[in-house]
């Protein structure tokens, strides 16, 4: 995500959000391993689940916005391509 700060994906998926998701993933992996060993308090599981739910909602929202932006960009390109072709007719 660091290649171009003005790129379309970067506008919808900030470095902070990506870092939060990666940190949550690491916590989740540790929890899964602890679950297999049965050394995990219920409150910790609830906190992890709630954090994951919040991140999932944010990712879904941003994914939807990103998909719409890509569709708009594609539509614009197609429209401009058609207009350019019409100049030659």
Secondary structure in CASP SS format (residue, H / E / C, confidence):
PFRMAT SS
TARGET T0000
AUTHOR 0000-0000-0000
METHOD secondary structure of the structure
MODEL  1
X C 1.00
X C 1.00
X C 1.00
X C 1.00
X C 1.00
X C 1.00
X C 1.00
X H 1.00
X H 1.00
X H 1.00
X H 1.00
X H 1.00
X C 1.00
X C 1.00
X H 1.00
X H 1.00
X H 1.00
X H 1.00
X H 1.00
X H 1.00
X H 1.00
X H 1.00
X H 1.00
X H 1.00
X H 1.00
X H 1.00
X H 1.00
X H 1.00
X H 1.00
X H 1.00
X H 1.00
X H 1.00
X H 1.00
X H 1.00
X H 1.00
X H 1.00
X H 1.00
X C 1.00
X C 1.00
X C 1.00
X C 1.00
X H 1.00
X H 1.00
X H 1.00
X H 1.00
X H 1.00
X H 1.00
X H 1.00
X H 1.00
X H 1.00
X H 1.00
X H 1.00
X H 1.00
X H 1.00
X H 1.00
X H 1.00
X H 1.00
X H 1.00
X H 1.00
X H 1.00
X H 1.00
X H 1.00
X H 1.00
X H 1.00
X H 1.00
X H 1.00
X H 1.00
X H 1.00
X H 1.00
X H 1.00
X H 1.00
X H 1.00
X H 1.00
X H 1.00
X H 1.00
X H 1.00
X H 1.00
X H 1.00
X H 1.00
X H 1.00
X H 1.00
X H 1.00
X H 1.00
X H 1.00
X H 1.00
X H 1.00
X H 1.00
X C 1.00
X C 1.00
END
